[in-house]
Amino acid sequence: MTCYEICDINLSHEISHNRFFDSFTETYRENKLQLPSLLSVLLKLQEAMKQDIGVVDAAEILQTDAPIVSKLMQVANSPLYSTGLPVSNCIDAINRLGLEATRNLTVGISLKEAFLCKDVRLKKYMQSLWKNSLEVSCLSFVLAEQSGKVNPDTALLAGLICDIGIIPLLGFADRYPDQYPEYELLE
C-alpha cells in the first residue's frame, strides 16, 4: 500500500506547528494510521456481492471479524427472524437473514462501530457525525428511488460514509488524548 505525501498545502501557523497535527501526519506518512477494521470487511463484502456470491462465500468474508458474526447471529436469533431453532454459526445466520439483509446489517454494524470514541467530547462529535450520516443516507436513498437513475442501496451506503474521512483523525485523537489540542482547534 502506498502512502501519499502531504505537501504543497498552505496550513495556518496554528496547525502547521501543532504537536498533534505533526504526530498525525507522521503516522499517516509511515502508513501506520489505524482505520476501523470493520470497514475493511464491509468493503470486501460489498465488492464480492457485485459478483453474485453465495452464502458460503459471504460467510468466509464475514468470519474474519468475530464482532460482526456475533451481531448477525444475535439478529438471526431475535424474535423478528427466529424460527424456534437457534442459529449457532455464520452460514446459518446468513441463510436465515438472506444476503441482502446480511449486507445491510453489516453496513450498519460496521459504521456504527467506526463512530465510537472513549473521550466524552470526541464521543459527542462522533455521535453528531453519525446522526448527520444517517440523515444524508436517508435522503440519498429517497432521492435515488425517486430518480430511478441510481441504485438506492448504493446511495444509502454513500450517504452513510459521507463523513468517513474524519474518523481516522478523531480515532487518532481518542487513542492519544495527551497529544490532541484543545477541542476547538481539533474541530
C-alpha positions as CSV (number, residue, x, y, z in Angstrom):
1,M,0.0,0.0,0.0
2,T,1.4,3.4,-0.9
3,C,1.1,6.4,1.4
4,Y,0.6,9.8,-0.2
5,E,2.8,12.7,0.9
6,I,1.2,15.7,2.5
7,C,2.8,18.5,0.5
8,D,2.1,21.9,-1.0
9,I,-0.7,22.6,1.5
10,N,-0.8,26.1,2.9
11,L,-1.6,25.4,6.5
12,S,-2.2,28.1,9.1
13,H,0.7,28.6,11.6
14,E,-1.6,27.3,14.3
15,I,-2.0,23.9,12.6
16,S,1.4,23.5,10.9
17,H,3.2,23.9,14.2
18,N,1.0,21.7,16.3
19,R,2.2,18.6,18.1
20,F,-1.0,16.7,17.4
21,F,-1.0,17.5,13.7
22,D,2.7,16.6,13.4
23,S,2.1,13.3,15.1
24,F,-0.9,12.6,13.0
25,T,0.8,13.4,9.7
26,E,3.9,11.4,10.7
27,T,1.7,8.4,11.5
28,Y,0.0,8.8,8.1
29,R,3.2,9.1,6.2
30,E,4.6,5.9,7.9
31,N,1.3,4.1,6.8
32,K,0.6,3.3,10.5
33,L,-2.7,5.1,10.7
34,Q,-5.3,2.7,12.1
35,L,-8.5,2.6,10.2
36,P,-11.6,0.9,11.6
37,S,-11.1,-2.8,10.8
38,L,-14.8,-3.4,10.4
39,L,-14.9,-1.2,7.4
40,S,-12.5,-3.4,5.5
41,V,-14.8,-6.4,6.0
42,L,-17.7,-4.3,4.8
43,L,-15.8,-3.2,1.6
44,K,-14.8,-6.8,0.9
45,L,-18.4,-8.0,1.2
46,Q,-19.7,-5.1,-0.9
47,E,-17.2,-5.9,-3.7
48,A,-17.9,-9.7,-3.5
49,M,-21.7,-9.1,-3.7
50,K,-21.3,-7.4,-7.0
51,Q,-20.1,-10.8,-8.3
52,D,-23.3,-12.5,-7.2
53,I,-21.7,-14.6,-4.4
54,G,-23.4,-17.3,-2.3
55,V,-23.9,-17.7,1.4
56,V,-20.7,-19.7,1.9
57,D,-18.6,-17.0,0.2
58,A,-20.2,-14.3,2.3
59,A,-19.6,-16.3,5.5
60,E,-15.9,-16.7,4.6
61,I,-15.6,-12.9,4.3
62,L,-17.6,-12.1,7.5
63,Q,-15.9,-14.7,9.6
64,T,-12.7,-12.7,9.6
65,D,-14.5,-10.3,12.0
66,A,-16.0,-12.0,15.1
67,P,-18.0,-9.0,16.3
68,I,-19.9,-8.8,13.0
69,V,-20.6,-12.5,13.1
70,S,-21.8,-12.3,16.7
71,K,-24.2,-9.4,15.9
72,L,-25.5,-11.2,12.8
73,M,-26.2,-14.3,14.9
74,Q,-27.8,-12.2,17.6
75,V,-30.2,-10.7,15.0
76,A,-30.9,-14.1,13.3
77,N,-31.9,-15.4,16.8
78,S,-34.1,-12.4,17.6
79,P,-37.9,-12.7,17.6
80,L,-38.1,-11.0,14.2
81,Y,-36.2,-13.8,12.5
82,S,-36.3,-16.7,14.9
83,T,-37.9,-20.0,13.7
84,G,-37.6,-21.7,17.0
85,L,-34.3,-23.3,16.2
86,P,-31.3,-21.2,17.4
87,V,-28.6,-20.2,14.9
88,S,-25.2,-21.3,16.0
89,N,-22.9,-20.4,13.1
90,C,-22.4,-17.7,10.5
91,I,-23.7,-19.7,7.5
92,D,-27.0,-20.5,9.2
93,A,-27.3,-16.8,10.3
94,I,-26.8,-15.6,6.7
95,N,-29.3,-18.3,5.4
96,R,-31.9,-17.1,7.8
97,L,-31.3,-13.4,7.2
98,G,-30.7,-13.5,3.5
99,L,-27.7,-12.0,1.7
100,E,-29.3,-8.5,1.2
101,A,-30.3,-8.2,4.9
102,T,-26.9,-9.5,5.9
103,R,-25.2,-6.9,3.8
104,N,-27.4,-4.1,5.1
105,L,-26.8,-5.2,8.7
106,T,-23.1,-5.4,8.1
107,V,-23.2,-1.8,6.8
108,G,-25.0,-0.7,10.0
109,I,-22.8,-2.7,12.4
110,S,-19.6,-1.6,10.7
111,L,-20.3,2.1,10.5
112,K,-21.8,2.2,14.0
113,E,-18.7,0.7,15.4
114,A,-16.4,3.0,13.5
115,F,-18.1,6.1,15.1
116,L,-17.2,5.1,18.7
117,C,-14.9,7.1,21.0
118,K,-13.9,7.0,24.7
119,D,-13.3,10.7,25.1
120,V,-16.6,12.4,26.1
121,R,-16.1,15.5,23.8
122,L,-15.0,13.3,20.9
123,K,-17.9,11.0,21.5
124,K,-20.4,13.8,21.2
125,Y,-18.7,14.9,17.9
126,M,-18.8,11.3,16.6
127,Q,-22.4,11.0,17.5
128,S,-23.2,14.2,15.7
129,L,-21.3,12.9,12.6
130,W,-23.2,9.6,12.9
131,K,-26.6,11.4,13.0
132,N,-25.6,13.5,10.0
133,S,-24.6,10.4,8.1
134,L,-27.9,8.7,8.9
135,E,-29.8,11.8,7.7
136,V,-27.8,12.1,4.5
137,S,-28.2,8.4,3.8
138,C,-31.9,8.5,4.2
139,L,-32.2,11.5,1.9
140,S,-29.9,9.8,-0.6
141,F,-31.9,6.7,-0.6
142,V,-35.2,8.5,-1.2
143,L,-33.7,10.7,-3.9
144,A,-32.2,7.6,-5.6
145,E,-35.6,5.9,-5.5
146,Q,-37.3,8.9,-7.0
147,S,-34.8,9.5,-9.7
148,G,-34.6,5.8,-10.7
149,K,-31.0,6.5,-12.1
150,V,-29.0,5.4,-9.0
151,N,-29.3,2.2,-7.1
152,P,-31.0,3.2,-3.8
153,D,-28.8,0.9,-1.7
154,T,-25.7,2.4,-3.3
155,A,-27.0,5.9,-2.5
156,L,-27.8,4.8,1.1
157,L,-24.2,3.5,1.6
158,A,-22.7,6.7,0.0
159,G,-24.8,8.8,2.5
160,L,-23.6,6.7,5.4
161,I,-20.0,7.2,4.6
162,C,-20.2,10.8,3.6
163,D,-18.2,11.9,6.7
164,I,-15.9,8.9,6.9
165,G,-12.8,10.9,6.4
166,I,-12.9,12.5,9.8
167,I,-13.0,9.1,11.6
168,P,-9.2,8.3,11.4
169,L,-8.4,11.8,12.8
170,L,-10.8,11.6,15.7
171,G,-9.8,7.9,16.3
172,F,-6.2,9.1,16.5
173,A,-7.2,11.8,18.9
174,D,-9.1,9.3,21.0
175,R,-6.1,6.9,21.2
176,Y,-3.6,9.7,22.1
177,P,-5.6,12.1,24.3
178,D,-2.4,13.6,25.7
179,Q,-1.4,14.9,22.2
180,Y,-4.7,16.3,20.9
181,P,-5.0,20.0,21.2
182,E,-7.9,22.0,22.6
183,Y,-11.2,20.7,21.2
184,E,-11.8,23.9,19.3
185,L,-8.5,23.6,17.4
186,L,-9.1,20.0,16.7
187,E,-12.5,20.9,15.3
